[in-house]
Amino acid sequence: MLDDDVLDLSGESAGERGLDSSSPFFVTKKAAAVLKHAILDSYVVPFASKVGRYAPDGRVVYLDGYAGPGRYEDGTPGSPALILDSAARIAGFRQLDCYFVERAPKNYQSLAALVSEASAQGLAAHALKGHVEKHLGQILDRAAGAPLFAFLDPFGLGLSFETLTQQIFGSRSVHGTTGRHATEVLLNFDANAVRRIGGLLTSPKDTPGKPATLRAMDAACGGSWWREEFLASQNNTEAVRRITTGFADRVARAVRGGYWTIDVRNRAHHQVAYCLVHFSRHKEGMWLFGEAASLAQVEWRRACLPPPEEGTLFNAGDTFDDEEEQRARAWVARIRKNLEGLQQQLGTFTIDDHQSEILAGVLGQARNKHIRAAVKQLHKDGMTSCNGVGDVRRLRVTPPPQRRQP
């Protein structure tokens, strides 16, 4: 387990939370949190609905390792409140068995009260005090034989690479990756921690705790490889990108899965505060998360709008829908180009087998409806016999039909 002074590296400047409910983060929700919560709200219910059908009694385990107080001071739901609402919505056909871990005493008190209310309503909810490492073995034991979704949103550095890959994923059944064996993780990979800790590599100052902090980053990343990546980068932006991708690649290889990375900012012109990295061992999870990420980006853009001003004729929100349509048209055009490239390369192919290639350049932004629109454009222009009707992932795109010679 990492010491608190090593763990707490992200700071309030990240647009994320402090250690307890006195932090400004817990007063009102910032745009970065809107994106994160919108992804959870859009993803957990479809995930539980699909994988829970194969689980005993429809039970799906949800773990939030760094839960916070559950709600903001203004009453806005935090991630635990959102998940408990999701559990209530699907309670008629799925049991979402929720475990919320929080180490800060004030936050835990608020969290425990929220969980107590949910339990009284018949939901399976548990509030656990302390570090997630303390409770992880017990939670994984209880998750045996059931699908598991873990949300890890720490202050700075969180679980070690070894704990993530060997204890969480490694403890799960190797006999299958779907249904009751499904294991998925959504985690916060802190860009501010990368910038701050990486800065220690070039700082001439003899900072107290410097060796321990660098070792903690090694443990989080699965080795010291990140140090070379940081030093080889031209700037912090490149360093964050290279180290985030390197981390995700290494985890995915270790657990034999795929991943998504979503950059999270408080405003479009701000630097990345953190990256949400989603790991799944199954294609279904990759597609479901792509949908959730796209929908969440819409809510993030909406949250970034300045508040309406009294006495003005126009406000930024007045053109929001038109701007979204413009974005969608650009995404469809890019997807069409990608589809045409696959036609030239492969001839005939199925959408389901080429998610990353089809969404290249618009990953995390576009979703299935934009793929369908691009296929329909190709069909209308005589470029494929596939008409775009039916399950998008099952669409089989063919080359242009052969024209008869006169």
C-alpha positions, 0 to 999 in steps of 0.5 A: 500500500502506498503512503498517503503523502505519496498518493495525494498528488493530483491537487484541486487544480486538476478539477477534481476532488480533495481529501474530504467534503471541505474541498471546493470540488464537493461543493458543485460539480465541474465539467470534468466530473460531468463527463466521468459521471455521464459515462458511468450513467450511460454504461453501467446499466447496459453492462449489468443488463447484458452480462447479468443475464448469465449470472446466478440470480442476475447479480452483478458486482460493482466496486467504487474504490475511491467513492467520496461522500456520495453527493456534492454539498449542493445535493448533486449526485456523485458517482455513488448516488448515480450508481445507486440510482442505476441499481434501483432502475434495474432492480426488477431484473438485475441485482447490482451489488455495490461496494463503496470504499472511502478512506476520509472520515468525513466523506465516509460518514456522508457515504455511509448515510447514503448507503444506509438509505439505499439498503433500507430501500432493498438495494444491495449496498455496502460502505467500507471505510479505509483504503481499497487495498484493505478490502479488495480481497474480501470484495473479490471473494464476494464477486466470485462467480459474478460479473465485476465492474470496478471504478477506480478514481483515486487522488493521484496515484491509485492501485499498483499495476500488479494489484490491477492486473494480478489481483483484480483481473488475475483473480477472475475466471480464465474460462471465459470473458463474457457473462458471469466471468466478465471483468471490467475496470474504469480508472482515472490515470492522473495527468497531473500526477504524470506532470508533477512526478515526471518533473522530479526527474529533471528537478535539481532540488533534493525534494523530500520523499522524491525517491519514494514518489518515483518508486510509487509511480514505477509501481503504478505503471508496472516498471520504470519505463515511464521515466524514459518516456517522460524524458524523451517527450518534447513537452508535458502534453506529449509525456502524458499521451505517451505514458498513458498509452504505454500504461494502457498497452501494458495492462491490456497485454497483461489481462488479454483485453482491449482498452479505451482512453478518454481525455478529461478537461474542465474546458476544451482549451484546458490541459488534460486533468486526467484520462479515463481508461477503460479495460474490457476483455470482450468486444461487446464491452468495447462497443458499449463503452464507445457509445457511453463515451460519445453520449457523455461527451455531449453532456460535457460540451453542454456543461462547458457552456457559459451560463445565460446572461440576463439582458442579452439577445443571444446566449451560447446555448442557443446554437448548441444543437446546430453545432452538434449537428455540424460535428456529426456531419464531420464525424460521418464524413470521416467515418465514410472515408475510413469505410472506403479505405477498408473497402479498398483494403479488404473488399468485404468486411463486417463493422463489428470486426473493425471498430478502431479502424472505422472510428479512427479520428473520431474515437470517443466522439462518434457512435453507432448512429454515425457509422450507420449514417456513413454506410447509408451514404455509401449505399445511396452513392452506389458504393456498397450493396449494404443499405445500413439497415439492421444492427450496426455491428452486424452490417456487412459492407461490400465493395461497389457493385460491378457495373455492366459493360455496355 
